[in-house]
Structure formats: C-alpha cells, structure tokens
Amino acid sequence: MAKQFAIVTGASSGIGLSLAKELASRGYDLAICSSGERLAGASEELRPYGVQVTGIQADLATQDGVTQFWDEVQSLGRSIDVACLNAGVGVGGLFAETDLAAELNMVYLNCAGTVQLAKYVVQHMLSRNEGRILFTASIAGEMVAPREAVYAATKAFGLSFAHSLRYELRDTGISVTALQPGPTNTDFFHRAGMDNTKVGSEGKNESQPDDVARQGIEALLAGEDHVYAASTKTKMEGVLANLTPGSVKGAMHEKMAKPKAS
C-alpha cells in the first residue's frame, strides 16, 4: 500500500521543518519547499524517518515560483493527502520607517502566493474529494499589532481565508485547519529585524517549534477549524483576543515589539 503524501512549504527551518518532521514520523512521504540554501540540510534531517523526501527550491513570493513548485510536485505523480501552507516572513518596525519593498514581498508571500498555491491544492483535492489543508496563520492575526502592522494584517488575511475556505468545503471530503502560533523559538524574529525586542529575545521562548507542529498536525488530522499553539499563554491570549479592547491589545503588543532601550 502506497504511503500517504504531504507537501510542506517554508520547510527548511522553524515551524515548517517541524511540521515536516511530524508528518514524516507518521509515515508521510514529503515534498518540501524553501527558497533558501538550508533546503538540502532539511531534506537530510528528514531522511532518517524512512520516508521519501523531495526538496524543491522555489521562491513562493513570486507567481512564477509558485507555478514552478506546483509543476514539480505534479511531476511526482502523487495524490496530495496533506498540504501545509506554511511559508511566510515578517517585517518589524514602525510602518513609517520600514522598507516598502520588504513589506510588499511579505504581502505577496504571505497572501497572494498562499492564495495561488491554495487554488492548485484545492482543485487537486476536489478531483478525488479527499485531503487536509493546514494554513499557518498566527495569533497576531487577531491582535492589534503596532510595529508589526503589515505582518499582522497578512496573518488576519490568512486566517479569514482559511475559515472561509473551510466553510466552502464543508460538504466535501476536504478539511481546512488554521494553525495559530504565538511567539515561537525560531529565527523568525531575527529575519524580521526584531532581535532587540522583548518578544525577539525572550518572548519567543514561550513555545518550541516541535510542540507547535505536533499540536497543528493533531488538529489537522482531527479536522478541527483552528488551534492556538503551543504555550498555555498563547492559548489564553487566543481565547481572550476577541474580548480584549483594541487599545489594550495594541499596548501589550507594542511593549513586546518595540526595541529595548540601549
């Protein structure tokens, strides 16, 4: 009997690599994607699980890159059982001062590229009326997020998209789950230029990527609509997100995201 097959984007490190490891530990063959040089190392980390791993280097922040990734996945001739749409980046800082090109790249990767790939995945899964899709959103998608204004907006987009798509597919054999991590111990904050912030130096230690991934995959396979992961603090913040006034959420987030005094 053929093994099940999963695709994971943004899988060279952090939560994406942990998602791939979690699926590999459950016997899924994998196609993983990243635009960086760490892809080969990630593929090697996954091979001891005894599954087939195909690494595809593609820039999912471009329309051509998404098409390239999808064409290479299709060339494998496998039916996709699980799709983890995880690729994403952040940009930290005051909106008036941040780099516009970096933010537009983030909007394309986190939003437009996700929509493009989701289109291909959903149509593929509908052809056999079966499959599970995990979108990596963020608890930030429900927050007022000064100093991460555009990032949080992209995650709000992804969260709304996941919930709406889940409803559209409710009478099919396809389920959609939103994974909403809080601060997690990855290099996300370093890449976002937020090392010198409370969240980038201390807050990220609240959750470990393996724990986030395990909870995400468990929620996915259980058919849940979303999961806050992984710390107790993140879960509580998620529960209270819609009950807390925006001014309070904004003040809390700014305290964590502003640079420390030198």
PyRosetta script that sets phi, psi and omega in degrees:
from pyrosetta import init, pose_from_sequence

init()
pose = pose_from_sequence("MAKQFAIVTGASSGIGLSLAKELASRGYDLAICSSGERLAGASEELRPYGVQVTGIQADLATQDGVTQFWDEVQSLGRSIDVACLNAGVGVGGLFAETDLAAELNMVYLNCAGTVQLAKYVVQHMLSRNEGRILFTASIAGEMVAPREAVYAATKAFGLSFAHSLRYELRDTGISVTALQPGPTNTDFFHRAGMDNTKVGSEGKNESQPDDVARQGIEALLAGEDHVYAASTKTKMEGVLANLTPGSVKGAMHEKMAKPKAS")
pose.set_psi(1, 129.5)
pose.set_omega(1, -176.9)
pose.set_phi(2, -66.3)
pose.set_psi(2, 144.0)
pose.set_omega(2, 176.2)
pose.set_phi(3, -69.1)
pose.set_psi(3, 156.8)
pose.set_omega(3, 173.4)
pose.set_phi(4, -73.0)
pose.set_psi(4, 159.8)
pose.set_omega(4, -171.7)
pose.set_phi(5, -128.8)
pose.set_psi(5, 135.9)
pose.set_omega(5, -179.4)
pose.set_phi(6, -133.1)
pose.set_psi(6, 150.0)
pose.set_omega(6, 170.8)
pose.set_phi(7, -114.7)
pose.set_psi(7, 142.3)
pose.set_omega(7, 179.2)
pose.set_phi(8, -136.3)
pose.set_psi(8, 122.8)
pose.set_omega(8, 176.9)
pose.set_phi(9, -99.2)
pose.set_psi(9, 158.2)
pose.set_omega(9, -175.4)
pose.set_phi(10, 61.0)
pose.set_psi(10, 41.5)
pose.set_omega(10, -166.9)
pose.set_phi(11, -102.9)
pose.set_psi(11, 11.9)
pose.set_omega(11, -176.6)
pose.set_phi(12, -83.5)
pose.set_psi(12, -14.0)
pose.set_omega(12, -179.4)
pose.set_phi(13, -164.1)
pose.set_psi(13, 176.8)
pose.set_omega(13, 171.9)
pose.set_phi(14, 59.8)
pose.set_psi(14, -143.9)
pose.set_omega(14, -176.6)
pose.set_phi(15, -62.3)
pose.set_psi(15, -38.0)
pose.set_omega(15, -179.4)
pose.set_phi(16, -61.0)
pose.set_psi(16, -45.4)
pose.set_omega(16, 177.6)
pose.set_phi(17, -64.5)
pose.set_psi(17, -38.9)
pose.set_omega(17, 178.7)
pose.set_phi(18, -66.1)
pose.set_psi(18, -37.5)
pose.set_omega(18, 174.3)
pose.set_phi(19, -60.9)
pose.set_psi(19, -43.0)
pose.set_omega(19, 179.1)
pose.set_phi(20, -63.4)
pose.set_psi(20, -41.6)
pose.set_omega(20, 178.7)
pose.set_phi(21, -63.8)
pose.set_psi(21, -42.0)
pose.set_omega(21, -180.0)
pose.set_phi(22, -61.8)
pose.set_psi(22, -43.2)
pose.set_omega(22, 178.7)
pose.set_phi(23, -68.7)
pose.set_psi(23, -40.7)
pose.set_omega(23, 178.2)
pose.set_phi(24, -61.4)
pose.set_psi(24, -38.7)
pose.set_omega(24, 179.6)
pose.set_phi(25, -65.5)
pose.set_psi(25, -19.9)
pose.set_omega(25, 177.9)
pose.set_phi(26, -97.9)
pose.set_psi(26, 7.7)
pose.set_omega(26, 172.2)
pose.set_phi(27, 92.2)
pose.set_psi(27, 12.6)
pose.set_omega(27, -179.9)
pose.set_phi(28, -82.5)
pose.set_psi(28, 129.9)
pose.set_omega(28, 163.7)
pose.set_phi(29, -67.8)
pose.set_psi(29, 154.0)
pose.set_omega(29, -169.8)
pose.set_phi(30, -134.5)
pose.set_psi(30, 145.8)
pose.set_omega(30, 160.1)
pose.set_phi(31, -119.6)
pose.set_psi(31, 119.5)
pose.set_omega(31, -177.6)
pose.set_phi(32, -115.3)
pose.set_psi(32, 151.9)
pose.set_omega(32, -174.6)
pose.set_phi(33, -133.8)
pose.set_psi(33, 141.6)
pose.set_omega(33, 171.0)
pose.set_phi(34, -159.1)
pose.set_psi(34, 158.5)
pose.set_omega(34, 176.6)
pose.set_phi(35, -96.7)
pose.set_psi(35, -7.0)
pose.set_omega(35, -173.5)
pose.set_phi(36, -98.8)
pose.set_psi(36, 177.5)
pose.set_omega(36, -175.5)
pose.set_phi(37, -80.0)
pose.set_psi(37, -6.3)
pose.set_omega(37, -178.9)
pose.set_phi(38, -82.3)
pose.set_psi(38, -0.9)
pose.set_omega(38, -177.0)
pose.set_phi(39, -60.9)
pose.set_psi(39, -44.0)
pose.set_omega(39, -178.5)
pose.set_phi(40, -62.0)
pose.set_psi(40, -42.0)
pose.set_omega(40, 178.2)
pose.set_phi(41, -64.0)
pose.set_psi(41, -38.4)
pose.set_omega(41, 177.7)
pose.set_phi(42, -64.0)
pose.set_psi(42, -41.6)
pose.set_omega(42, 178.8)
pose.set_phi(43, -59.9)
pose.set_psi(43, -41.6)
pose.set_omega(43, 179.6)
pose.set_phi(44, -66.2)
pose.set_psi(44, -36.3)
pose.set_omega(44, 177.8)
pose.set_phi(45, -63.0)
pose.set_psi(45, -27.4)
pose.set_omega(45, -175.2)
pose.set_phi(46, -88.6)
pose.set_psi(46, -22.7)
pose.set_omega(46, -174.4)
pose.set_phi(47, -62.7)
pose.set_psi(47, -34.4)
pose.set_omega(47, 178.0)
pose.set_phi(48, -59.3)
pose.set_psi(48, -15.1)
pose.set_omega(48, 178.6)
pose.set_phi(49, -74.8)
pose.set_psi(49, -8.0)
pose.set_omega(49, 176.5)
pose.set_phi(50, 78.6)
pose.set_psi(50, 22.8)
pose.set_omega(50, 178.1)
pose.set_phi(51, -114.5)
pose.set_psi(51, 163.1)
pose.set_omega(51, 176.9)
pose.set_phi(52, -79.6)
pose.set_psi(52, 129.6)
pose.set_omega(52, -178.1)
pose.set_phi(53, -125.0)
pose.set_psi(53, 123.6)
pose.set_omega(53, 175.8)
pose.set_phi(54, -114.8)
pose.set_psi(54, 117.7)
pose.set_omega(54, 177.2)
pose.set_phi(55, -92.8)
pose.set_psi(55, 129.6)
pose.set_omega(55, -179.3)
pose.set_phi(56, -124.6)
pose.set_psi(56, 115.8)
pose.set_omega(56, 179.2)
pose.set_phi(57, -89.1)
pose.set_psi(57, 118.2)
pose.set_omega(57, -178.2)
pose.set_phi(58, -156.1)
pose.set_psi(58, 147.3)
pose.set_omega(58, 179.1)
pose.set_phi(59, -94.5)
pose.set_psi(59, 101.0)
pose.set_omega(59, -176.4)
pose.set_phi(60, -78.5)
pose.set_psi(60, 3.2)
pose.set_omega(60, 172.3)
pose.set_phi(61, -87.6)
pose.set_psi(61, 7.7)
pose.set_omega(61, 176.0)
pose.set_phi(62, -129.8)
pose.set_psi(62, 149.7)
pose.set_omega(62, 179.0)
pose.set_phi(63, -63.8)
pose.set_psi(63, -40.9)
pose.set_omega(63, 178.8)
pose.set_phi(64, -64.2)
pose.set_psi(64, -36.2)
pose.set_omega(64, 179.6)
pose.set_phi(65, -65.9)
pose.set_psi(65, -40.9)
pose.set_omega(65, 177.4)
pose.set_phi(66, -64.1)
pose.set_psi(66, -42.9)
pose.set_omega(66, 178.5)
pose.set_phi(67, -62.0)
pose.set_psi(67, -42.7)
pose.set_omega(67, 179.0)
pose.set_phi(68, -60.5)
pose.set_psi(68, -46.9)
pose.set_omega(68, 179.2)
pose.set_phi(69, -59.4)
pose.set_psi(69, -47.2)
pose.set_omega(69, -177.9)
pose.set_phi(70, -64.1)
pose.set_psi(70, -41.6)
pose.set_omega(70, 179.3)
pose.set_phi(71, -61.1)
pose.set_psi(71, -39.7)
pose.set_omega(71, -179.8)
pose.set_phi(72, -70.4)
pose.set_psi(72, -36.2)
pose.set_omega(72, 175.0)
pose.set_phi(73, -63.6)
pose.set_psi(73, -45.9)
pose.set_omega(73, -179.8)
pose.set_phi(74, -61.6)
pose.set_psi(74, -33.6)
pose.set_omega(74, -178.7)
pose.set_phi(75, -65.9)
pose.set_psi(75, -17.0)
pose.set_omega(75, 178.2)
pose.set_phi(76, -75.3)
pose.set_psi(76, -17.8)
pose.set_omega(76, 177.0)
pose.set_phi(77, 69.6)
pose.set_psi(77, 28.2)
pose.set_omega(77, -178.2)
pose.set_phi(78, -108.7)
pose.set_psi(78, 146.2)
pose.set_omega(78, 170.0)
pose.set_phi(79, -80.6)
pose.set_psi(79, 134.0)
pose.set_omega(79, -177.0)
pose.set_phi(80, -88.3)
pose.set_psi(80, 118.0)
pose.set_omega(80, 178.3)
pose.set_phi(81, -88.0)
pose.set_psi(81, -38.0)
pose.set_omega(81, -178.7)
pose.set_phi(82, -134.8)
pose.set_psi(82, 135.0)
pose.set_omega(82, 174.4)
pose.set_phi(83, -125.8)
pose.set_psi(83, 118.9)
pose.set_omega(83, 176.7)
pose.set_phi(84, -105.3)
pose.set_psi(84, 104.3)
pose.set_omega(84, 179.9)
pose.set_phi(85, -91.5)
pose.set_psi(85, 91.4)
pose.set_omega(85, -167.5)
pose.set_phi(86, -114.4)
pose.set_psi(86, -18.1)
pose.set_omega(86, -174.5)
pose.set_phi(87, -58.1)
pose.set_psi(87, 133.3)
pose.set_omega(87, 179.2)
pose.set_phi(88, -176.0)
pose.set_psi(88, 157.8)
pose.set_omega(88, 177.2)
pose.set_phi(89, -135.5)
pose.set_psi(89, 169.4)
pose.set_omega(89, 176.3)
pose.set_phi(90, -128.6)
pose.set_psi(90, 159.8)
pose.set_omega(90, 172.4)
pose.set_phi(91, -135.9)
pose.set_psi(91, 123.5)
pose.set_omega(91, -179.4)
pose.set_phi(92, -105.5)
pose.set_psi(92, 154.5)
pose.set_omega(92, 177.2)
pose.set_phi(93, 128.1)
pose.set_psi(93, 169.4)
pose.set_omega(93, 177.6)
pose.set_phi(94, -67.9)
pose.set_psi(94, 135.5)
pose.set_omega(94, -174.8)
pose.set_phi(95, -56.8)
pose.set_psi(95, -37.1)
pose.set_omega(95, -178.8)
pose.set_phi(96, -65.9)
pose.set_psi(96, -17.4)
pose.set_omega(96, -174.0)
pose.set_phi(97, -113.7)
pose.set_psi(97, -14.3)
pose.set_omega(97, -175.4)
pose.set_phi(98, -76.0)
pose.set_psi(98, 163.3)
pose.set_omega(98, -176.1)
pose.set_phi(99, -79.6)
pose.set_psi(99, 122.2)
pose.set_omega(99, -176.3)
pose.set_phi(100, -63.4)
pose.set_psi(100, -42.2)
pose.set_omega(100, -178.4)
pose.set_phi(101, -61.1)
pose.set_psi(101, -40.4)
pose.set_omega(101, 179.0)
pose.set_phi(102, -65.3)
pose.set_psi(102, -38.8)
pose.set_omega(102, -179.7)
pose.set_phi(103, -71.0)
pose.set_psi(103, -38.1)
pose.set_omega(103, 177.9)
pose.set_phi(104, -67.1)
pose.set_psi(104, -36.6)
pose.set_omega(104, 174.7)
pose.set_phi(105, -61.1)
pose.set_psi(105, -41.5)
pose.set_omega(105, 178.3)
pose.set_phi(106, -63.5)
pose.set_psi(106, -43.1)
pose.set_omega(106, 178.8)
pose.set_phi(107, -61.2)
pose.set_psi(107, -40.7)
pose.set_omega(107, 179.9)
pose.set_phi(108, -67.3)
pose.set_psi(108, -47.6)
pose.set_omega(108, -178.2)
pose.set_phi(109, -64.8)
pose.set_psi(109, -49.8)
pose.set_omega(109, -173.6)
pose.set_phi(110, -73.8)
pose.set_psi(110, -26.8)
pose.set_omega(110, -174.7)
pose.set_phi(111, -115.6)
pose.set_psi(111, -71.0)
pose.set_omega(111, -173.2)
pose.set_phi(112, -62.8)
pose.set_psi(112, -44.4)
pose.set_omega(112, 179.1)
pose.set_phi(113, -63.5)
pose.set_psi(113, -36.6)
pose.set_omega(113, 177.6)
pose.set_phi(114, -65.3)
pose.set_psi(114, -42.4)
pose.set_omega(114, 178.5)
pose.set_phi(115, -63.2)
pose.set_psi(115, -43.7)
pose.set_omega(115, -179.1)
pose.set_phi(116, -60.9)
pose.set_psi(116, -48.3)
pose.set_omega(116, -179.3)
pose.set_phi(117, -67.3)
pose.set_psi(117, -39.4)
pose.set_omega(117, 178.3)
pose.set_phi(118, -60.9)
pose.set_psi(118, -36.4)
pose.set_omega(118, 178.0)
pose.set_phi(119, -58.2)
pose.set_psi(119, -48.5)
pose.set_omega(119, -179.6)
pose.set_phi(120, -63.5)
pose.set_psi(120, -43.5)
pose.set_omega(120, -177.0)
pose.set_phi(121, -64.6)
pose.set_psi(121, -47.1)
pose.set_omega(121, -177.4)
pose.set_phi(122, -63.2)
pose.set_psi(122, -44.7)
pose.set_omega(122, 179.7)
pose.set_phi(123, -63.8)
pose.set_psi(123, -37.8)
pose.set_omega(123, 176.8)
pose.set_phi(124, -63.2)
pose.set_psi(124, -46.0)
pose.set_omega(124, -177.7)
pose.set_phi(125, -70.0)
pose.set_psi(125, -34.6)
pose.set_omega(125, 178.7)
pose.set_phi(126, -64.7)
pose.set_psi(126, -26.3)
pose.set_omega(126, -179.2)
pose.set_phi(127, -63.1)
pose.set_psi(127, -21.9)
pose.set_omega(127, 175.1)
pose.set_phi(128, -127.0)
pose.set_psi(128, 7.9)
pose.set_omega(128, 174.4)
pose.set_phi(129, 55.3)
pose.set_psi(129, 46.1)
pose.set_omega(129, -177.9)
pose.set_phi(130, -160.4)
pose.set_psi(130, 140.6)
pose.set_omega(130, 175.1)
pose.set_phi(131, 150.7)
pose.set_psi(131, 164.7)
pose.set_omega(131, 179.6)
pose.set_phi(132, -134.0)
pose.set_psi(132, 135.2)
pose.set_omega(132, -177.3)
pose.set_phi(133, -123.1)
pose.set_psi(133, 130.8)
pose.set_omega(133, 176.6)
pose.set_phi(134, -116.8)
pose.set_psi(134, 121.5)
pose.set_omega(134, 173.2)
pose.set_phi(135, -100.5)
pose.set_psi(135, 126.6)
pose.set_omega(135, 172.6)
pose.set_phi(136, -83.5)
pose.set_psi(136, 102.6)
pose.set_omega(136, 175.3)
pose.set_phi(137, -95.4)
pose.set_psi(137, -135.0)
pose.set_omega(137, 178.8)
pose.set_phi(138, -171.6)
pose.set_psi(138, 153.1)
pose.set_omega(138, 171.3)
pose.set_phi(139, -62.9)
pose.set_psi(139, -23.3)
pose.set_omega(139, 178.4)
pose.set_phi(140, -61.7)
pose.set_psi(140, -23.0)
pose.set_omega(140, 178.8)
pose.set_phi(141, -67.0)
pose.set_psi(141, -11.0)
pose.set_omega(141, 177.3)
pose.set_phi(142, -114.3)
pose.set_psi(142, 9.2)
pose.set_omega(142, -175.2)
pose.set_phi(143, -108.3)
pose.set_psi(143, 161.6)
pose.set_omega(143, 161.2)
pose.set_phi(144, -88.4)
pose.set_psi(144, 121.0)
pose.set_omega(144, -165.0)
pose.set_phi(145, -128.1)
pose.set_psi(145, 70.8)
pose.set_omega(145, 174.1)
pose.set_phi(146, -58.5)
pose.set_psi(146, 144.1)
pose.set_omega(146, -176.8)
pose.set_phi(147, 73.6)
pose.set_psi(147, 0.0)
pose.set_omega(147, 168.1)
pose.set_phi(148, -143.1)
pose.set_psi(148, 39.5)
pose.set_omega(148, -169.7)
pose.set_phi(149, -60.2)
pose.set_psi(149, -47.2)
pose.set_omega(149, -177.0)
pose.set_phi(150, -74.5)
pose.set_psi(150, -39.8)
pose.set_omega(150, 177.7)
pose.set_phi(151, -57.2)
pose.set_psi(151, -50.0)
pose.set_omega(151, -178.7)
pose.set_phi(152, -61.6)
pose.set_psi(152, -36.4)
pose.set_omega(152, 178.3)
pose.set_phi(153, -64.9)
pose.set_psi(153, -37.9)
pose.set_omega(153, 177.9)
pose.set_phi(154, -65.8)
pose.set_psi(154, -34.8)
pose.set_omega(154, -179.4)
pose.set_phi(155, -76.5)
pose.set_psi(155, -30.3)
pose.set_omega(155, 172.5)
pose.set_phi(156, -64.9)
pose.set_psi(156, -39.9)
pose.set_omega(156, 175.5)
pose.set_phi(157, -58.6)
pose.set_psi(157, -50.4)
pose.set_omega(157, -178.1)
pose.set_phi(158, -62.0)
pose.set_psi(158, -38.4)
pose.set_omega(158, -179.9)
pose.set_phi(159, -67.1)
pose.set_psi(159, -45.7)
pose.set_omega(159, 178.0)
pose.set_phi(160, -62.5)
pose.set_psi(160, -41.5)
pose.set_omega(160, 179.1)
pose.set_phi(161, -60.8)
pose.set_psi(161, -45.9)
pose.set_omega(161, -179.6)
pose.set_phi(162, -62.1)
pose.set_psi(162, -45.6)
pose.set_omega(162, -178.8)
pose.set_phi(163, -64.4)
pose.set_psi(163, -41.6)
pose.set_omega(163, -178.5)
pose.set_phi(164, -69.1)
pose.set_psi(164, -40.4)
pose.set_omega(164, 178.8)
pose.set_phi(165, -65.5)
pose.set_psi(165, -38.9)
pose.set_omega(165, 177.5)
pose.set_phi(166, -57.8)
pose.set_psi(166, -43.1)
pose.set_omega(166, -179.0)
pose.set_phi(167, -66.4)
pose.set_psi(167, -42.1)
pose.set_omega(167, 178.5)
pose.set_phi(168, -58.4)
pose.set_psi(168, -34.5)
pose.set_omega(168, -174.2)
pose.set_phi(169, -97.5)
pose.set_psi(169, 12.8)
pose.set_omega(169, -171.4)
pose.set_phi(170, -61.1)
pose.set_psi(170, -28.4)
pose.set_omega(170, -177.7)
pose.set_phi(171, -99.5)
pose.set_psi(171, 15.5)
pose.set_omega(171, 177.8)
pose.set_phi(172, -110.5)
pose.set_psi(172, -177.2)
pose.set_omega(172, 176.6)
pose.set_phi(173, -91.2)
pose.set_psi(173, 17.7)
pose.set_omega(173, -177.1)
pose.set_phi(174, -111.6)
pose.set_psi(174, 129.9)
pose.set_omega(174, 177.0)
pose.set_phi(175, -112.2)
pose.set_psi(175, 151.7)
pose.set_omega(175, 179.7)
pose.set_phi(176, -128.8)
pose.set_psi(176, 130.5)
pose.set_omega(176, -178.7)
pose.set_phi(177, -128.4)
pose.set_psi(177, 137.7)
pose.set_omega(177, 175.1)
pose.set_phi(178, -102.0)
pose.set_psi(178, 124.2)
pose.set_omega(178, 175.1)
pose.set_phi(179, -94.6)
pose.set_psi(179, 122.8)
pose.set_omega(179, -176.4)
pose.set_phi(180, -119.5)
pose.set_psi(180, 85.2)
pose.set_omega(180, 176.8)
pose.set_phi(181, -74.6)
pose.set_psi(181, 156.6)
pose.set_omega(181, 163.8)
pose.set_phi(182, -95.8)
pose.set_psi(182, -162.6)
pose.set_omega(182, 176.4)
pose.set_phi(183, -54.4)
pose.set_psi(183, 131.4)
pose.set_omega(183, -173.7)
pose.set_phi(184, -133.9)
pose.set_psi(184, 147.2)
pose.set_omega(184, -174.5)
pose.set_phi(185, -76.7)
pose.set_psi(185, 75.2)
pose.set_omega(185, 175.8)
pose.set_phi(186, -130.0)
pose.set_psi(186, -175.1)
pose.set_omega(186, 177.5)
pose.set_phi(187, -89.9)
pose.set_psi(187, 15.4)
pose.set_omega(187, -179.1)
pose.set_phi(188, -55.7)
pose.set_psi(188, -48.5)
pose.set_omega(188, -175.0)
pose.set_phi(189, -70.5)
pose.set_psi(189, -31.7)
pose.set_omega(189, 174.9)
pose.set_phi(190, -63.9)
pose.set_psi(190, -46.7)
pose.set_omega(190, -179.9)
pose.set_phi(191, -67.0)
pose.set_psi(191, -26.4)
pose.set_omega(191, 179.2)
pose.set_phi(192, -85.1)
pose.set_psi(192, 1.2)
pose.set_omega(192, -179.2)
pose.set_phi(193, 72.9)
pose.set_psi(193, 34.1)
pose.set_omega(193, -174.4)
pose.set_phi(194, -121.9)
pose.set_psi(194, 28.1)
pose.set_omega(194, 178.6)
pose.set_phi(195, -60.6)
pose.set_psi(195, -39.3)
pose.set_omega(195, -175.4)
pose.set_phi(196, -89.7)
pose.set_psi(196, 45.3)
pose.set_omega(196, 176.4)
pose.set_phi(197, -131.8)
pose.set_psi(197, 161.8)
pose.set_omega(197, -180.0)
pose.set_phi(198, -63.3)
pose.set_psi(198, -42.2)
pose.set_omega(198, -179.1)
pose.set_phi(199, -69.6)
pose.set_psi(199, -34.2)
pose.set_omega(199, -177.8)
pose.set_phi(200, -77.7)
pose.set_psi(200, -20.7)
pose.set_omega(200, -178.2)
pose.set_phi(201, -109.4)
pose.set_psi(201, -28.3)
pose.set_omega(201, -177.4)
pose.set_phi(202, -123.7)
pose.set_psi(202, -48.5)
pose.set_omega(202, -173.4)
pose.set_phi(203, -60.5)
pose.set_psi(203, -31.5)
pose.set_omega(203, -177.5)
pose.set_phi(204, -64.3)
pose.set_psi(204, -17.9)
pose.set_omega(204, -178.7)
pose.set_phi(205, -79.1)
pose.set_psi(205, 0.3)
pose.set_omega(205, 178.9)
pose.set_phi(206, -63.6)
pose.set_psi(206, -34.3)
pose.set_omega(206, -176.6)
pose.set_phi(207, -134.5)
pose.set_psi(207, 148.3)
pose.set_omega(207, 175.8)
pose.set_phi(208, -105.0)
pose.set_psi(208, 144.5)
pose.set_omega(208, -174.6)
pose.set_phi(209, -60.4)
pose.set_psi(209, -34.0)
pose.set_omega(209, 179.4)
pose.set_phi(210, -64.6)
pose.set_psi(210, -36.9)
pose.set_omega(210, 178.8)
pose.set_phi(211, -68.8)
pose.set_psi(211, -42.0)
pose.set_omega(211, 177.3)
pose.set_phi(212, -59.5)
pose.set_psi(212, -46.6)
pose.set_omega(212, -177.6)
pose.set_phi(213, -64.7)
pose.set_psi(213, -42.8)
pose.set_omega(213, -179.7)
pose.set_phi(214, -61.3)
pose.set_psi(214, -45.7)
pose.set_omega(214, 179.5)
pose.set_phi(215, -65.9)
pose.set_psi(215, -35.9)
pose.set_omega(215, 178.6)
pose.set_phi(216, -65.3)
pose.set_psi(216, -45.4)
pose.set_omega(216, -178.8)
pose.set_phi(217, -69.8)
pose.set_psi(217, -37.1)
pose.set_omega(217, 177.0)
pose.set_phi(218, -61.9)
pose.set_psi(218, -42.4)
pose.set_omega(218, 178.6)
pose.set_phi(219, -66.7)
pose.set_psi(219, -39.7)
pose.set_omega(219, 178.6)
pose.set_phi(220, -60.3)
pose.set_psi(220, -50.8)
pose.set_omega(220, -176.4)
pose.set_phi(221, -69.5)
pose.set_psi(221, -22.6)
pose.set_omega(221, 176.7)
pose.set_phi(222, -85.6)
pose.set_psi(222, -5.0)
pose.set_omega(222, 178.4)
pose.set_phi(223, 76.4)
pose.set_psi(223, 22.1)
pose.set_omega(223, -178.7)
pose.set_phi(224, -75.3)
pose.set_psi(224, 156.3)
pose.set_omega(224, -177.3)
pose.set_phi(225, -78.5)
pose.set_psi(225, -32.1)
pose.set_omega(225, 177.2)
pose.set_phi(226, -163.3)
pose.set_psi(226, 167.4)
pose.set_omega(226, 175.1)
pose.set_phi(227, -149.1)
pose.set_psi(227, 132.8)
pose.set_omega(227, 170.3)
pose.set_phi(228, -84.3)
pose.set_psi(228, 130.6)
pose.set_omega(228, -174.8)
pose.set_phi(229, -141.5)
pose.set_psi(229, 148.5)
pose.set_omega(229, -1.7)
pose.set_phi(230, -120.8)
pose.set_psi(230, -17.1)
pose.set_omega(230, -174.1)
pose.set_phi(231, -75.4)
pose.set_psi(231, 158.9)
pose.set_omega(231, 175.3)
pose.set_phi(232, -61.3)
pose.set_psi(232, -37.8)
pose.set_omega(232, 178.7)
pose.set_phi(233, -60.6)
pose.set_psi(233, -44.5)
pose.set_omega(233, 179.0)
pose.set_phi(234, -62.2)
pose.set_psi(234, -42.9)
pose.set_omega(234, -179.6)
pose.set_phi(235, -63.0)
pose.set_psi(235, -40.0)
pose.set_omega(235, 178.5)
pose.set_phi(236, -67.5)
pose.set_psi(236, -42.0)
pose.set_omega(236, 178.3)
pose.set_phi(237, -61.8)
pose.set_psi(237, -37.8)
pose.set_omega(237, 178.2)
pose.set_phi(238, -64.0)
pose.set_psi(238, -43.7)
pose.set_omega(238, -179.9)
pose.set_phi(239, -63.1)
pose.set_psi(239, -37.3)
pose.set_omega(239, -175.4)
pose.set_phi(240, -89.0)
pose.set_psi(240, -7.2)
pose.set_omega(240, -171.2)
pose.set_phi(241, -55.1)
pose.set_psi(241, -42.5)
pose.set_omega(241, -175.7)
pose.set_phi(242, -87.0)
pose.set_psi(242, -0.5)
pose.set_omega(242, 178.4)
pose.set_phi(243, -105.9)
pose.set_psi(243, -12.3)
pose.set_omega(243, -175.4)
pose.set_phi(244, -93.4)
pose.set_psi(244, 131.1)
pose.set_omega(244, 178.4)
pose.set_phi(245, -57.9)
pose.set_psi(245, 146.8)
pose.set_omega(245, -177.7)
pose.set_phi(246, -58.8)
pose.set_psi(246, -37.1)
pose.set_omega(246, -179.4)
pose.set_phi(247, -64.8)
pose.set_psi(247, -35.9)
pose.set_omega(247, 179.1)
pose.set_phi(248, -70.5)
pose.set_psi(248, -44.2)
pose.set_omega(248, 178.4)
pose.set_phi(249, -61.6)
pose.set_psi(249, -40.9)
pose.set_omega(249, 179.8)
pose.set_phi(250, -63.3)
pose.set_psi(250, -43.5)
pose.set_omega(250, 179.6)
pose.set_phi(251, -64.7)
pose.set_psi(251, -40.1)
pose.set_omega(251, 178.6)
pose.set_phi(252, -63.6)
pose.set_psi(252, -44.6)
pose.set_omega(252, -177.7)
pose.set_phi(253, -68.1)
pose.set_psi(253, -40.6)
pose.set_omega(253, -179.8)
pose.set_phi(254, -62.5)
pose.set_psi(254, -37.9)
pose.set_omega(254, 178.2)
pose.set_phi(255, -59.7)
pose.set_psi(255, -36.6)
pose.set_omega(255, -179.1)
pose.set_phi(256, -81.3)
pose.set_psi(256, -29.4)
pose.set_omega(256, -169.8)
pose.set_phi(257, -100.4)
pose.set_psi(257, -12.4)
pose.set_omega(257, -178.7)
pose.set_phi(258, -80.1)
pose.set_psi(258, 150.3)
pose.set_omega(258, 179.1)
pose.set_phi(259, -60.1)
pose.set_psi(259, 147.3)
pose.set_omega(259, 177.1)
pose.set_phi(260, -72.2)
pose.set_psi(260, 152.5)
pose.set_omega(260, 176.4)
pose.set_phi(261, -67.7)
pose.set_psi(261, 135.0)
pose.set_omega(261, -178.7)
pose.set_phi(262, -81.4)
pose.dump_pdb("model.pdb")
